[in-house]
Amino acid sequence: MPSIRPSEPVAHPAPRKAARPETSPAVAEKSAPGAAKAPVKRVAKTLPLPLPTPMTKPAVKAVKAALAATDKPASSKLLKPKKIKLVHESFTIPKLEYLMIDALKLRAGSLGHSVKKSELVRAGIKALAAMPDSQFMTAVKALAPIKTRRQSEDG
């Protein structure tokens, strides 16, 4: 058995790989038969990306100022409707007219569109606003006056 000296490099047998077709003559010269293969050092193909540097407060302010200075298109304001403030209101209505609301809800449902009481009231207001003055006054005068006060607690 041959002795191995620590100063001499130890040759390890190379693992067998499937042969690749070589296309360039320079590659053929390097891999001559019977020549010992030198160890190949592999280098990572992707380089690490530099970490983003945090922006300082003055830089952040400058970016915000630059963004604010740019003219925004007027169409973006038209695309976003303003939020409508809602008002919760309670009112007194005669029982017969309240039943008419239910009848109108059923009528809308039979036509394929379900509605809420508030939607019917809003539609009625729009219909009254669209009427000429003479028709509007005729509709208002056709209503019977009702007491609008709440009843007292002692009955």
DSSP file (Angstrom, degrees, kcal/mol; ACC not computed):
  #  RESIDUE AA STRUCTURE BP1 BP2  ACC     N-H-->O    O-->H-N    N-H-->O    O-->H-N    TCO  KAPPA ALPHA  PHI   PSI    X-CA   Y-CA   Z-CA
    1    1 A M              0   0    0      0, 0.0     2,-0.1     0, 0.0     0, 0.0   0.000 360.0 360.0 360.0 131.1    0.0    0.0    0.0
    2    2 A P        -     0   0    0      0, 0.0     2,-0.3     0, 0.0     0, 0.0  -0.423 360.0-121.1 -74.4 147.6    1.5    3.4   -1.0
    3    3 A S        -     0   0    0     -2,-0.1     2,-0.6     1,-0.0     0, 0.0  -0.645  18.5-140.1 -88.1 145.3    2.0    5.9    1.8
    4    4 A I        -     0   0    0     -2,-0.3     6,-0.0     6,-0.0    -1,-0.0  -0.915  10.6-150.0-108.7 123.9    0.3    9.3    1.5
    5    5 A R    >   -     0   0    0     -2,-0.6     3,-1.0     1,-0.1     0, 0.0  -0.730  15.8-132.3 -91.3 141.1    2.2   12.3    2.6
    6    6 A P  T 3  S+     0   0    0      0, 0.0    -1,-0.1     0, 0.0     4,-0.1   0.784 104.0  58.5 -64.5 -25.7    0.3   15.2    4.0
    7    7 A S  T 3  S+     0   0    0      2,-0.1    -3,-0.0    -3,-0.0     0, 0.0   0.716  91.3  82.8 -77.8 -19.3    2.1   17.8    1.8
    8    8 A E  S <  S-     0   0    0     -3,-1.0     2,-0.1     1,-0.1    -4,-0.0  -0.672  86.5-116.0 -87.6 138.3    0.9   16.0   -1.4
    9    9 A P        -     0   0    0      0, 0.0     2,-0.5     0, 0.0    -4,-0.1  -0.464  26.1-127.6 -70.9 143.4   -2.5   16.8   -2.8
   10   10 A V        -     0   0    0     -2,-0.1     2,-0.6    -4,-0.1    -6,-0.0  -0.794  16.2-141.2 -93.4 128.5   -4.9   13.9   -2.8
   11   11 A A        -     0   0    0     -2,-0.5     3,-0.0     3,-0.0    -1,-0.0  -0.795  14.4-159.5 -92.0 123.4   -6.6   13.3   -6.2
   12   12 A H        -     0   0    0     -2,-0.6     2,-0.2     1,-0.0    -2,-0.0  -0.805  27.9-105.7 -99.0 141.9  -10.2   12.2   -5.9
   13   13 A P        -     0   0    0      0, 0.0     3,-0.1     0, 0.0    -1,-0.0  -0.475  37.6-119.0 -67.1 136.6  -11.9   10.4   -8.7
   14   14 A A        -     0   0    0     -2,-0.2     2,-0.1     1,-0.1     3,-0.0  -0.512  30.0-108.3 -74.5 140.0  -14.3   12.7  -10.6
   15   15 A P        -     0   0    0      0, 0.0     2,-0.3     0, 0.0    -1,-0.1  -0.393  37.6-106.1 -67.8 147.8  -17.9   11.7  -10.6
   16   16 A R        -     0   0    0     -2,-0.1     2,-0.3    -3,-0.1     3,-0.0  -0.570  41.7-178.2 -77.7 134.1  -19.1   10.4  -14.0
   17   17 A K        -     0   0    0     -2,-0.3     2,-0.2    -3,-0.0     3,-0.0  -0.886  36.7 -90.7-126.3 159.1  -21.4   12.7  -15.9
   18   18 A A        -     0   0    0     -2,-0.3     2,-0.2     1,-0.1     0, 0.0  -0.489  51.5-106.8 -68.9 139.5  -23.2   12.4  -19.1
   19   19 A A        -     0   0    0     -2,-0.2    -1,-0.1     1,-0.0    -3,-0.0  -0.465  30.9-150.5 -72.0 135.0  -21.1   13.6  -22.0
   20   20 A R        -     0   0    0     -2,-0.2     2,-0.3    -3,-0.0    -1,-0.0  -0.824  24.7-107.1-102.4 145.0  -22.2   16.9  -23.5
   21   21 A P        -     0   0    0      0, 0.0     2,-0.4     0, 0.0    -1,-0.0  -0.561  34.2-138.8 -69.8 130.3  -21.6   17.7  -27.2
   22   22 A E        -     0   0    0     -2,-0.3    -3,-0.0     1,-0.1     6,-0.0  -0.774  21.4-178.2 -95.0 133.8  -18.8   20.3  -27.4
   23   23 A T        +     0   0    0     -2,-0.4    -1,-0.1     1,-0.0     3,-0.0   0.748  59.1  61.3-104.4 -28.0  -19.3   23.1  -29.9
   24   24 A S  S  > S-     0   0    0      1,-0.1     4,-1.2     0, 0.0     3,-0.4  -0.786  70.4-136.2-106.4 147.9  -16.2   25.2  -29.7
   25   25 A P  H  > S+     0   0    0      0, 0.0     4,-1.8     0, 0.0     5,-0.1   0.789 103.3  63.6 -68.0 -26.9  -12.6   24.1  -30.4
   26   26 A A  H  > S+     0   0    0      1,-0.2     4,-1.4     2,-0.2     5,-0.1   0.876 102.8  48.6 -65.2 -36.6  -11.3   26.0  -27.4
   27   27 A V  H  > S+     0   0    0     -3,-0.4     4,-1.6     1,-0.2    -1,-0.2   0.863 108.1  55.0 -69.8 -35.7  -13.4   23.7  -25.1
   28   28 A A  H  < S+     0   0    0     -4,-1.2    -2,-0.2     1,-0.2    -1,-0.2   0.862 105.8  52.0 -66.9 -35.8  -12.0   20.7  -26.9
   29   29 A E  H >< S+     0   0    0     -4,-1.8     3,-0.6     1,-0.2    -1,-0.2   0.883 108.5  50.8 -67.9 -37.9   -8.4   21.7  -26.3
   30   30 A K  H 3< S+     0   0    0     -4,-1.4     2,-0.8     1,-0.3    -1,-0.2   0.868 109.4  50.5 -68.1 -36.6   -9.0   22.1  -22.5
   31   31 A S  T 3< S+     0   0    0     -4,-1.6    -1,-0.3    -5,-0.1    -2,-0.1  -0.434  75.9 165.3-104.0  60.0  -10.6   18.7  -22.1
   32   32 A A    X   -     0   0    0     -2,-0.8     3,-1.7    -3,-0.6     2,-0.1  -0.470  47.6 -94.5 -72.5 146.8   -8.0   16.6  -23.8
   33   33 A P  T 3  S+     0   0    0      0, 0.0    -1,-0.1     0, 0.0     3,-0.1  -0.376 109.1  17.1 -65.6 139.1   -8.3   12.8  -23.1
   34   34 A G  T 3  S+     0   0    0      1,-0.3     2,-0.3    -2,-0.1    -2,-0.1   0.293  93.6 126.4  86.3  -9.8   -6.2   11.6  -20.2
   35   35 A A    <   -     0   0    0     -3,-1.7    -1,-0.3     1,-0.1     2,-0.2  -0.593  66.0-113.3 -82.1 142.7   -5.6   15.2  -18.8
   36   36 A A        -     0   0    0     -2,-0.3     2,-0.4    -3,-0.1    -4,-0.1  -0.530  29.9-123.5 -74.8 138.5   -6.5   15.7  -15.2
   37   37 A K        -     0   0    0     -2,-0.2    -1,-0.1    -6,-0.1    -6,-0.1  -0.677  18.9-132.4 -85.2 133.5   -9.4   18.0  -14.6
   38   38 A A        -     0   0    0     -2,-0.4     2,-0.1     1,-0.1    -1,-0.0  -0.583  35.2 -95.0 -79.6 145.5   -8.8   21.0  -12.5
   39   39 A P        -     0   0    0      0, 0.0     2,-0.5     0, 0.0    -1,-0.1  -0.390  39.6-135.2 -63.4 138.4  -11.4   21.7   -9.8
   40   40 A V        -     0   0    0     -2,-0.1     2,-0.6    -3,-0.1    -3,-0.0  -0.835   7.6-143.9-100.3 126.1  -14.0   24.2  -11.0
   41   41 A K        -     0   0    0     -2,-0.5     2,-0.4     1,-0.0     0, 0.0  -0.786  16.9-141.4 -89.4 125.4  -15.0   27.0   -8.7
   42   42 A R        -     0   0    0     -2,-0.6     2,-0.4     3,-0.0    -1,-0.0  -0.710  12.3-158.7 -91.0 137.1  -18.7   27.8   -9.0
   43   43 A V        -     0   0    0     -2,-0.4     2,-0.0     2,-0.0     3,-0.0  -0.917  28.7-104.0-114.0 138.6  -19.7   31.4   -8.8
   44   44 A A        -     0   0    0     -2,-0.4    -1,-0.0     1,-0.1     0, 0.0  -0.365  23.3-147.7 -61.0 136.4  -23.2   32.4   -7.9
   45   45 A K  S    S+     0   0    0      1,-0.1     2,-0.5     2,-0.0    -1,-0.1   0.816  80.8  59.1 -78.0 -30.8  -25.1   33.6  -11.1
   46   46 A T  S    S-     0   0    0      3,-0.0    -1,-0.1    -3,-0.0    -2,-0.0  -0.854  76.7-143.6-104.2 134.6  -27.2   36.2   -9.3
   47   47 A L        -     0   0    0     -2,-0.5     2,-0.1     1,-0.1    -2,-0.0  -0.699  31.0-101.4 -89.9 144.0  -25.6   39.0   -7.4
   48   48 A P        -     0   0    0      0, 0.0    -1,-0.1     0, 0.0     3,-0.0  -0.422  38.0-119.4 -66.6 139.5  -27.3   40.2   -4.2
   49   49 A L        -     0   0    0     -2,-0.1     2,-0.1     1,-0.1    -3,-0.0  -0.526  30.9-104.9 -77.3 144.6  -29.3   43.3   -4.7
   50   50 A P        -     0   0    0      0, 0.0    -1,-0.1     0, 0.0     3,-0.1  -0.438  38.7-109.4 -68.1 143.6  -28.3   46.3   -2.6
   51   51 A L        -     0   0    0     -2,-0.1     2,-0.1     1,-0.1     0, 0.0  -0.477  37.3-103.8 -71.9 142.4  -30.6   47.0    0.3
   52   52 A P        -     0   0    0      0, 0.0    -1,-0.1     0, 0.0     3,-0.0  -0.429  33.7-125.2 -68.0 140.5  -32.7   50.2   -0.1
   53   53 A T        -     0   0    0     -2,-0.1     2,-0.1     1,-0.1     0, 0.0  -0.681  27.6-110.2 -85.5 137.7  -31.4   53.0    1.9
   54   54 A P        -     0   0    0      0, 0.0     2,-0.3     0, 0.0    -1,-0.1  -0.404  33.5-117.3 -68.4 143.1  -33.9   54.6    4.3
   55   55 A M        -     0   0    0     -2,-0.1     2,-0.1     1,-0.1     0, 0.0  -0.575  24.2-125.9 -81.6 141.2  -35.1   58.0    3.3
   56   56 A T     >  -     0   0    0     -2,-0.3     4,-2.3     1,-0.1     5,-0.2  -0.392  28.1-104.5 -78.8 163.9  -34.3   60.9    5.6
   57   57 A K  H  > S+     0   0    0      1,-0.2     4,-2.3     2,-0.2     5,-0.2   0.890 120.9  51.0 -60.0 -41.9  -37.1   63.2    6.8
   58   58 A P  H  > S+     0   0    0      0, 0.0     4,-2.1     0, 0.0    -1,-0.2   0.887 110.4  50.5 -62.9 -34.9  -36.1   66.0    4.6
   59   59 A A  H  > S+     0   0    0      2,-0.2     4,-2.3     1,-0.2    -2,-0.2   0.902 109.4  50.3 -68.8 -39.2  -36.1   63.7    1.6
   60   60 A V  H  X S+     0   0    0     -4,-2.3     4,-2.4     1,-0.2    -1,-0.2   0.919 110.9  49.4 -63.4 -42.7  -39.5   62.4    2.5
   61   61 A K  H  X S+     0   0    0     -4,-2.3     4,-2.4     1,-0.2    -1,-0.2   0.884 110.0  51.6 -63.3 -38.3  -40.9   65.9    2.7
   62   62 A A  H  X S+     0   0    0     -4,-2.1     4,-2.2     2,-0.2    -1,-0.2   0.898 110.2  48.3 -66.4 -39.9  -39.3   66.8   -0.7
   63   63 A V  H  X S+     0   0    0     -4,-2.3     4,-2.4     2,-0.2    -2,-0.2   0.921 112.5  48.5 -66.4 -42.7  -40.9   63.8   -2.3
   64   64 A K  H  X S+     0   0    0     -4,-2.4     4,-2.2     1,-0.2    -2,-0.2   0.899 111.6  49.9 -63.5 -39.4  -44.3   64.6   -0.8
   65   65 A A  H  X S+     0   0    0     -4,-2.4     4,-1.8     2,-0.2    -1,-0.2   0.891 110.4  50.3 -65.9 -38.9  -44.0   68.2   -1.9
   66   66 A A  H  X S+     0   0    0     -4,-2.2     4,-1.1     1,-0.2    -2,-0.2   0.901 111.5  47.9 -66.8 -39.6  -43.1   67.1   -5.5
   67   67 A L  H  < S+     0   0    0     -4,-2.4     3,-0.3     1,-0.2    -2,-0.2   0.884 111.9  49.8 -67.4 -37.2  -46.1   64.8   -5.6
   68   68 A A  H  < S+     0   0    0     -4,-2.2    -1,-0.2     1,-0.2    -2,-0.2   0.820 106.5  56.9 -69.5 -30.2  -48.4   67.6   -4.3
   69   69 A A  H  < S+     0   0    0     -4,-1.8    -1,-0.2    -5,-0.2    -2,-0.2   0.763  85.3  95.9 -74.4 -24.8  -47.0   70.0   -6.9
   70   70 A T  S  < S-     0   0    0     -4,-1.1     2,-0.4    -3,-0.3    -3,-0.0  -0.429  85.6-111.9 -68.9 140.5  -47.9   67.8   -9.8
   71   71 A D        -     0   0    0     -2,-0.1    -1,-0.1     1,-0.0    -2,-0.1  -0.575  26.7-144.2 -74.1 124.6  -51.2   68.7  -11.4
   72   72 A K        -     0   0    0     -2,-0.4     5,-0.0    -4,-0.2     2,-0.0  -0.696  29.0-102.6 -85.2 142.2  -53.8   66.0  -10.8
   73   73 A P    >>  -     0   0    0      0, 0.0     3,-1.1     0, 0.0     4,-0.5  -0.369  20.7-131.3 -65.4 143.7  -56.2   65.5  -13.7
   74   74 A A  H >> S+     0   0    0      1,-0.2     4,-1.1     2,-0.2     3,-0.6   0.744 101.9  70.4 -66.5 -23.0  -59.6   67.0  -13.2
   75   75 A S  H 3> S+     0   0    0      1,-0.2     4,-1.6     2,-0.2    -1,-0.2   0.782  87.2  64.1 -68.6 -25.0  -61.2   63.8  -14.3
   76   76 A S  H <> S+     0   0    0     -3,-1.1     4,-1.1     1,-0.2    -1,-0.2   0.849 101.4  51.1 -67.4 -31.3  -60.1   62.0  -11.1
   77   77 A K  H << S+     0   0    0     -3,-0.6    -1,-0.2    -4,-0.5    -2,-0.2   0.841 109.3  50.7 -71.1 -32.0  -62.3   64.4   -9.1
   78   78 A L  H  < S+     0   0    0     -4,-1.1    -2,-0.2     1,-0.2    -1,-0.2   0.799 105.2  56.5 -75.1 -27.6  -65.3   63.6  -11.4
   79   79 A L  H  < S+     0   0    0     -4,-1.6    -1,-0.2     1,-0.1    -2,-0.2   0.821 100.3  62.7 -74.3 -30.0  -64.8   59.8  -10.9
   80   80 A K  S  < S-     0   0    0     -4,-1.1    -1,-0.1    -5,-0.1     2,-0.1  -0.843  79.9-148.9 -99.9 108.7  -65.0   60.0   -7.1
   81   81 A P        -     0   0    0      0, 0.0     2,-0.1     0, 0.0    -3,-0.1  -0.458  25.4-105.1 -73.4 149.1  -68.4   61.2   -6.0
   82   82 A K        -     0   0    0     -2,-0.1     2,-0.3     1,-0.1    -5,-0.0  -0.393  39.6-100.7 -68.8 148.4  -68.6   63.1   -2.8
   83   83 A K        -     0   0    0     -2,-0.1     2,-0.5    -3,-0.1    -1,-0.1  -0.543  36.9-131.8 -70.5 134.5  -70.0   61.3    0.2
   84   84 A I        -     0   0    0     -2,-0.3     2,-0.3    -3,-0.1    -1,-0.1  -0.747  15.0-126.0 -90.5 130.2  -73.5   62.3    0.8
   85   85 A K        -     0   0    0     -2,-0.5     2,-0.3     1,-0.0    -1,-0.0  -0.594  25.9-144.8 -74.1 133.4  -74.4   63.2    4.4
   86   86 A L        -     0   0    0     -2,-0.3     2,-0.5     2,-0.0    -1,-0.0  -0.786   7.1-154.8-102.1 145.0  -77.4   61.2    5.5
   87   87 A V        -     0   0    0     -2,-0.3     2,-0.7     2,-0.0    -2,-0.0  -0.976   8.6-144.8-120.1 126.8  -80.1   62.6    7.9
   88   88 A H        +     0   0    0     -2,-0.5     2,-0.4     2,-0.0    -2,-0.0  -0.824  30.1 174.2 -91.1 120.5  -82.1   60.3   10.1
   89   89 A E        -     0   0    0     -2,-0.7     2,-0.4     2,-0.0    -2,-0.0  -0.968  20.7-159.6-130.4 140.2  -85.6   61.7   10.3
   90   90 A S        +     0   0    0     -2,-0.4     2,-0.3     2,-0.0    -2,-0.0  -0.946  19.7 170.8-116.7 144.8  -88.8   60.4   11.8
   91   91 A F        -     0   0    0     -2,-0.4     2,-0.4     2,-0.0    57,-0.0  -0.951  33.5-106.1-148.0 165.0  -92.2   61.7   10.8
   92   92 A T        +     0   0    0     -2,-0.3    54,-0.1    56,-0.1    58,-0.0  -0.786  35.9 176.2 -98.3 136.7  -95.9   61.0   11.3
   93   93 A I        -     0   0    0     -2,-0.4     5,-0.0    55,-0.0    -2,-0.0  -0.998  34.4-104.8-140.3 139.9  -97.9   59.5    8.5
   94   94 A P     >  -     0   0    0      0, 0.0     4,-2.1     0, 0.0     3,-0.2  -0.316  31.6-118.1 -63.7 150.2 -101.5   58.4    8.3
   95   95 A K  H  > S+     0   0    0      1,-0.2     4,-2.2     2,-0.2     5,-0.2   0.873 112.7  55.1 -58.1 -40.8 -102.0   54.6    8.4
   96   96 A L  H  > S+     0   0    0      1,-0.2     4,-1.3     2,-0.2    -1,-0.2   0.901 110.1  45.2 -61.8 -41.7 -103.7   54.5    5.0
   97   97 A E  H  > S+     0   0    0     -3,-0.2     4,-1.4     2,-0.2    -1,-0.2   0.827 110.0  55.6 -71.8 -30.8 -100.6   56.2    3.3
   98   98 A Y  H  X S+     0   0    0     -4,-2.1     4,-1.3     1,-0.2    -2,-0.2   0.891 107.2  49.5 -65.8 -38.4  -98.3   53.9    5.2
   99   99 A L  H  X S+     0   0    0     -4,-2.2     4,-2.1     1,-0.2    -2,-0.2   0.811 104.1  60.2 -68.1 -29.9 -100.2   51.0    3.7
  100  100 A M  H  X S+     0   0    0     -4,-1.3     4,-2.6     2,-0.2    -1,-0.2   0.868  99.8  56.1 -64.1 -35.5  -99.8   52.6    0.3
  101  101 A I  H  X S+     0   0    0     -4,-1.4     4,-2.2     1,-0.2    -1,-0.2   0.929 107.5  48.0 -61.9 -43.6  -96.0   52.4    0.8
  102  102 A D  H  X S+     0   0    0     -4,-1.3     4,-2.1     1,-0.2    -2,-0.2   0.897 111.4  50.7 -63.0 -39.1  -96.3   48.6    1.3
  103  103 A A  H  X S+     0   0    0     -4,-2.1     4,-2.2     1,-0.2    -2,-0.2   0.893 110.5  49.1 -65.2 -38.7  -98.5   48.4   -1.8
  104  104 A L  H  X S+     0   0    0     -4,-2.6     4,-2.4     2,-0.2    -1,-0.2   0.859 108.5  53.7 -69.0 -34.3  -95.9   50.4   -3.8
  105  105 A K  H  X S+     0   0    0     -4,-2.2     4,-2.1     2,-0.2    10,-0.3   0.913 110.6  46.5 -64.1 -41.9  -93.2   48.1   -2.5
  106  106 A L  H  X S+     0   0    0     -4,-2.1     4,-2.2     2,-0.2    -2,-0.2   0.889 111.0  52.8 -66.1 -38.4  -95.2   45.0   -3.7
  107  107 A R  H  X S+     0   0    0     -4,-2.2     4,-1.1     2,-0.2    -2,-0.2   0.921 110.2  46.7 -62.8 -44.4  -95.8   46.7   -7.1
  108  108 A A  H  <>S+     0   0    0     -4,-2.4     5,-2.7     1,-0.2     3,-0.2   0.879 110.9  53.6 -65.5 -37.4  -92.1   47.4   -7.6
  109  109 A G  H ><5S+     0   0    0     -4,-2.1     3,-1.2     1,-0.2    -2,-0.2   0.876 105.8  52.2 -65.0 -37.1  -91.3   43.8   -6.6
  110  110 A S  H 3<5S+     0   0    0     -4,-2.2    -1,-0.2     1,-0.3    -2,-0.2   0.755 106.6  54.7 -70.4 -22.5  -93.7   42.5   -9.2
  111  111 A L  T 3<5S-     0   0    0     -4,-1.1    -1,-0.3    -3,-0.2    -2,-0.2   0.400 127.1-100.9 -88.7   2.3  -91.9   44.6  -11.8
  112  112 A G  T < 5S+     0   0    0     -3,-1.2     2,-0.4    -4,-0.1    -3,-0.2   0.655  93.0  98.0  93.1  16.2  -88.6   43.0  -10.8
  113  113 A H      < -     0   0    0     -5,-2.7     2,-0.3    -6,-0.1    -2,-0.2  -0.908  57.7-151.1-140.3 111.2  -87.1   45.7   -8.6
  114  114 A S        -     0   0    0     -2,-0.4     2,-0.3    -5,-0.1    -8,-0.1  -0.614  20.5-172.8 -81.3 140.3  -87.3   45.5   -4.8
  115  115 A V        -     0   0    0     -2,-0.3     2,-0.2   -10,-0.3    -6,-0.1  -0.884  18.0-128.7-130.3 160.3  -87.3   48.9   -3.0
  116  116 A K     >  -     0   0    0     -2,-0.3     4,-1.9     1,-0.1     5,-0.2  -0.624  31.8-108.0-101.3 165.5  -87.2   50.1    0.5
  117  117 A K  H  > S+     0   0    0      1,-0.2     4,-2.3    -2,-0.2     5,-0.2   0.918 120.4  52.7 -59.3 -43.4  -89.5   52.6    2.2
  118  118 A S  H  > S+     0   0    0      1,-0.2     4,-2.4     2,-0.2    -1,-0.2   0.863 106.5  53.5 -63.9 -33.7  -86.8   55.3    2.2
  119  119 A E  H  > S+     0   0    0      2,-0.2     4,-2.4     1,-0.2    -1,-0.2   0.886 108.3  49.9 -67.7 -37.3  -86.3   54.8   -1.6
  120  120 A L  H  X S+     0   0    0     -4,-1.9     4,-2.3     2,-0.2    -2,-0.2   0.911 110.7  49.4 -66.2 -41.1  -90.0   55.3   -2.3
  121  121 A V  H  X S+     0   0    0     -4,-2.3     4,-2.2     2,-0.2    -2,-0.2   0.925 112.3  48.2 -63.1 -43.7  -90.0   58.5   -0.2
  122  122 A R  H  X S+     0   0    0     -4,-2.4     4,-2.2     1,-0.2    -2,-0.2   0.896 111.0  50.2 -64.1 -39.2  -87.0   59.7   -2.1
  123  123 A A  H  X S+     0   0    0     -4,-2.4     4,-2.3     1,-0.2    -1,-0.2   0.892 109.9  51.6 -65.3 -38.2  -88.5   58.8   -5.5
  124  124 A G  H  X S+     0   0    0     -4,-2.3     4,-2.4     2,-0.2    -2,-0.2   0.895 108.5  50.7 -64.1 -40.0  -91.7   60.7   -4.4
  125  125 A I  H  X S+     0   0    0     -4,-2.2     4,-2.3     2,-0.2    -2,-0.2   0.910 111.0  48.5 -64.4 -41.9  -89.7   63.8   -3.5
  126  126 A K  H  X S+     0   0    0     -4,-2.2     4,-1.6     2,-0.2    -2,-0.2   0.892 110.9  50.8 -65.5 -37.9  -87.9   63.7   -6.9
  127  127 A A  H  X S+     0   0    0     -4,-2.3     4,-0.7     1,-0.2    -2,-0.2   0.904 111.4  47.9 -65.7 -40.3  -91.3   63.3   -8.7
  128  128 A L  H >< S+     0   0    0     -4,-2.4     3,-0.7     1,-0.2    -2,-0.2   0.887 110.2  52.3 -66.6 -38.0  -92.7   66.3   -6.8
  129  129 A A  H 3< S+     0   0    0     -4,-2.3    -1,-0.2     1,-0.2    -2,-0.2   0.814 107.6  52.2 -68.0 -28.9  -89.7   68.4   -7.6
  130  130 A A  H 3< S+     0   0    0     -4,-1.6    -1,-0.2    -5,-0.2    -2,-0.2   0.627  91.3  98.9 -82.3 -13.0  -90.0   67.6  -11.3
  131  131 A M  S << S-     0   0    0     -3,-0.7     2,-0.0    -4,-0.7    -3,-0.0  -0.384  81.5-108.5 -73.8 149.9  -93.7   68.7  -11.4
  132  132 A P     >  -     0   0    0      0, 0.0     4,-2.4     0, 0.0     3,-0.2  -0.354  39.6-101.0 -66.6 161.4  -94.7   72.1  -12.6
  133  133 A D  H  > S+     0   0    0      1,-0.2     4,-2.6     2,-0.2     5,-0.2   0.856 119.9  54.2 -56.8 -40.0  -95.9   74.5   -9.9
  134  134 A S  H  > S+     0   0    0      1,-0.2     4,-1.8     2,-0.2    -1,-0.2   0.929 112.2  42.7 -64.7 -45.1  -99.6   73.9  -10.6
  135  135 A Q  H  > S+     0   0    0      2,-0.2     4,-2.2    -3,-0.2    -1,-0.2   0.881 113.0  54.0 -67.7 -37.5  -99.4   70.1  -10.3
  136  136 A F  H  X S+     0   0    0     -4,-2.4     4,-2.2     1,-0.2    -2,-0.2   0.940 109.9  46.1 -61.9 -47.3  -97.2   70.4   -7.3
  137  137 A M  H  X S+     0   0    0     -4,-2.6     4,-2.4     1,-0.2    -1,-0.2   0.852 110.5  54.1 -66.2 -33.9  -99.8   72.7   -5.5
  138  138 A T  H  X S+     0   0    0     -4,-1.8     4,-1.1    -5,-0.2    -1,-0.2   0.913 110.3  46.9 -63.9 -42.1 -102.6   70.4   -6.5
  139  139 A A  H  < S+     0   0    0     -4,-2.2     4,-0.4     2,-0.2    -2,-0.2   0.886 113.8  47.4 -67.9 -39.6 -100.8   67.4   -4.9
  140  140 A V  H >< S+     0   0    0     -4,-2.2     3,-1.1     1,-0.2    -2,-0.2   0.905 111.5  49.8 -69.2 -40.7 -100.0   69.2   -1.7
  141  141 A K  H 3< S+     0   0    0     -4,-2.4    -1,-0.2     1,-0.2    -2,-0.2   0.727 100.1  66.7 -70.1 -21.3 -103.6   70.6   -1.3
  142  142 A A  T 3< S+     0   0    0     -4,-1.1     2,-0.3    -5,-0.2    -1,-0.2   0.661  82.8  95.3 -74.2 -15.0 -104.9   67.0   -1.8
  143  143 A L  S <  S-     0   0    0     -3,-1.1     3,-0.0    -4,-0.4    -3,-0.0  -0.568  77.2-128.0 -78.8 138.1 -103.3   65.9    1.5
  144  144 A A        -     0   0    0     -2,-0.3     2,-0.1     1,-0.1    -2,-0.1  -0.660  31.7-109.3 -80.3 138.5 -105.5   66.0    4.7
  145  145 A P        -     0   0    0      0, 0.0     2,-0.3     0, 0.0    -1,-0.1  -0.414  39.0-168.5 -68.9 144.3 -103.8   67.9    7.5
  146  146 A I        -     0   0    0     -2,-0.1     2,-0.5   -54,-0.1   -54,-0.0  -0.909  30.2 -99.4-130.2 159.3 -102.6   65.8   10.4
  147  147 A K        -     0   0    0     -2,-0.3     0, 0.0     1,-0.1     0, 0.0  -0.665  31.5-171.6 -77.0 128.2 -101.4   66.5   13.9
  148  148 A T        +     0   0    0     -2,-0.5     2,-0.2     2,-0.1    -1,-0.1   0.462  49.4 104.7-101.3  -2.2  -97.6   66.4   13.9
  149  149 A R  S    S-     0   0    0      1,-0.1     2,-0.2   -57,-0.0    -2,-0.0  -0.479  74.2-115.3 -78.7 149.2  -97.0   66.6   17.6
  150  150 A R        -     0   0    0     -2,-0.2     2,-0.1     1,-0.1    -1,-0.1  -0.550  37.3-103.0 -77.2 149.4  -95.9   63.6   19.6
  151  151 A Q        -     0   0    0     -2,-0.2    -1,-0.1     1,-0.1     0, 0.0  -0.455  40.3-105.3 -73.4 146.8  -98.4   62.4   22.2
  152  152 A S    >   -     0   0    0     -2,-0.1     3,-0.9     1,-0.1    -1,-0.1  -0.274  23.3-118.7 -71.1 160.0  -97.6   63.2   25.8
  153  153 A E  T 3  S+     0   0    0      1,-0.2    -1,-0.1     2,-0.1    -2,-0.1   0.812 109.1  60.1 -71.9 -30.7  -96.3   60.6   28.1
  154  154 A D  T 3         0   0    0      1,-0.1    -1,-0.2     0, 0.0    -2,-0.0   0.463 360.0 360.0 -82.9   1.0  -99.3   60.8   30.6
  155  155 A G    <         0   0    0     -3,-0.9    -2,-0.1     0, 0.0    -1,-0.1   0.362 360.0 360.0  90.6 360.0 -101.6   59.9   27.8
